[in-house]
Amino acid sequence: MKFSLFIHMERTDPAEDQAALYEQMIELCKIADEGGMHAIWTGEHHGMNFTIAPNPFINLVDIARRTKNVRLGTGTVVAPFWHPIKLAGEAAMTDLVTQGRLDIGIARGAYNFEYERLEPGLTAWDAGQKMRELIPAIQGLWKGDYTHEGQFWQFPKTTSAPMPVQKPHPPIWVAARDPNSHEFAVANGCNVQVTPLHLPDEEVISLMDRFNAACEKHPDIPRPKIMLLRHTYVADSEADAQRGAEEMNRFYNYFGAWFKNERPIEQGLIQTLTDEEIAANTYYGADKMRQGCVIGEAPEVISRLKAYEDLGYDEFSFWIDTGMTFERKKASLERFIAEVMPAFKEA
């Protein structure tokens, strides 16, 4: 099983300097590269100072200049916000500039906050349908001389300019949860990204079951790869692990509030949640973070990841956005590289 870093430029306080936050993100990416991680993933979000990522390709091109070995992935671009010709060209240019290090993850998107601002009236269903139309279209554009007559886009014969360095094109990953998404990904030769969020490992097992079922329905297609994305904190003690769980609980309360899209927002930041509001939200909780997210000292983390490897996951992505300080994120990542990853190296 390979290991990667999933990261955004994370901001929770208006006093935090955005330039300093960007340099902190870059430092964590350098640590991941120098520590032997396989890839770095960053996503796409708009108008949200919670996870700042208006165009992941810009970030990846810069990260490419500051790293040597890691692959560079979009985790993910939001399909309904892209025209196929624009996405095919920008992704191919990124692949060219990064000398063939690009992986492209694509999703329908999750936040109504963004739908309302970039494409008012868009539903999650239509966003998913757009994703299903977009992916075959960019594959066609990368082959060249491709004409498209679809439900959402129509255009005459067009070729991606430039063409990607990787042949036939950069690996495509689909963010999947329901069985239909898994089946679509496998049928179209795409890898799969899954995240159980804070849910316990029964969800990790269920997601793999959905993937395996999709593969069984398409025995003629080579089995794609599947990546598991989990919030992770490698602690230096049990007390530190408990602190990490409490910090992740606060993070998930903010994540959930953004997802519900009901709370006032000012200057791209959601209205501060009180301790009382967080305590009253029984959907989350520090105990649930310990059961779901990968939190613990190195031996506990290794045990959890070995179980994921045994299930058949090809890649585990360390989701570092947690609302923690930079110093705590850095220490956790360094412990992951020094104490956890060596347990998975081949003899």
PyMOL commands that set and color helices and strands:
alter all, ss='L'
color gray80, all
select helices_A, chain A and resi 18-34+56-66+79-81+84-97+112-118+124-143+179-187+201-217+238-260+275-280+286-292+298-311+326-344
alter helices_A, ss='H'
color red, helices_A
select strands_A, chain A and resi 2-6+9-10+39-42+51-52+71-78+102-107+146-149+154-158+172-175+191-194+226-235+265-266+269-270+294-297+315-319
alter strands_A, ss='S'
color yellow, strands_A
deselect
rebuild
show_as cartoon
